[in-house]
Amino acid sequence: MAWDEWEQLKARAAEGKSPHMRLNQLAAAGGGRGTGELVVHQDDLGAVGHEANILYDDVKSQADIAAAGSGSGSTGSTMQAAATLKSRGFQTGGALETTVEMWTSQVKAVLQACAHISDHLDYTQKRHAEDDAKIGAVIRGRDGSAVSVSQLNEYFK
């Protein structure tokens, strides 16, 4: 909004006139005002959940968790190097060990977040479908058709 327009609005408000603000944005999809009804597209939820699942698989397969590397046993090569450096008195060994621990912690947090997003969206998708079915069974018009949210809203005014 330009500064002049702002000054005009302040002047109108001071005069007791109703100020109007113009927002520089596109009209809602379909033009005009929305219906006020919540719309959740199952395909959208499924797509986001799918992408979170793909990200989980990619991070799990490509991230070096606990510096697995080519080391023997359950300790990765980076952790073995850290232990060797520490045993020989190098401070770098402790810093490297801390770095591996922090990296592993962060990768696990990302994996957990991806799994949570995917699982939550699957749950949300299922729950919305169940809620829609329950509401649809309870709320019907005189002719048996579903009552729109805008009609329900009239009862709360």
TAPE-V492747 format. One record per backbone hydrogen bond with DSSP energy under -1.0 kcal/mol. NH is the residue of the N-H (numbers start at 1). CO is the residue of the C=O. E is the energy in kcal/mol with one decimal. If there is no record, write none. Layout:
NH|CO|E, NH|CO|E
//
This chain:
6|2|-1.8, 7|3|-2.4, 8|4|-2.2, 9|5|-2.2, 10|6|-2.3, 11|7|-2.1, 12|8|-2.4, 13|9|-2.3, 14|10|-2.1, 15|11|-1.6, 17|12|-2.3, 25|23|-1.4, 31|28|-2.8, 45|41|-1.8, 46|42|-2.6, 47|43|-2.4, 48|44|-2.2, 49|45|-2.5, 50|46|-2.4, 51|47|-2.3, 52|48|-2.3, 53|49|-2.0, 54|50|-2.4, 55|51|-2.6, 56|52|-2.3, 57|53|-2.4, 58|54|-2.7, 59|55|-2.9, 60|56|-2.7, 61|57|-2.1, 62|58|-1.9, 63|59|-2.8, 65|63|-1.5, 67|64|-1.4, 71|68|-1.0, 80|76|-2.2, 81|77|-2.3, 82|78|-2.3, 83|79|-2.4, 84|80|-2.4, 85|81|-2.8, 86|82|-2.6, 87|83|-2.5, 88|84|-1.2, 89|86|-1.8, 90|85|-2.6, 93|90|-1.1, 95|91|-1.8, 96|92|-2.8, 97|93|-2.2, 98|94|-2.3, 99|95|-2.3, 100|96|-2.4, 101|97|-2.3, 102|98|-2.5, 103|99|-2.7, 104|100|-2.7, 105|101|-2.1, 106|102|-2.5, 107|103|-2.7, 108|104|-2.4, 109|105|-1.8, 110|106|-2.2, 111|107|-2.6, 112|108|-2.5, 113|109|-2.3, 114|110|-2.5, 115|111|-2.4, 116|112|-2.5, 117|113|-2.6, 118|114|-2.5, 119|115|-2.8, 120|116|-2.9, 121|117|-2.5, 122|118|-2.0, 123|119|-2.6, 124|120|-3.1, 125|121|-2.6, 126|122|-2.1, 127|123|-3.1, 128|124|-2.8, 129|125|-1.6, 130|126|-2.1, 131|127|-2.9, 132|128|-2.8, 133|129|-1.9, 134|130|-2.3, 135|131|-2.9, 136|132|-2.6, 137|133|-1.7, 138|134|-1.6, 139|135|-3.1, 141|145|-4.3, 144|141|-1.9, 152|148|-2.1, 153|149|-2.5, 155|152|-1.4, 156|153|-1.1
//
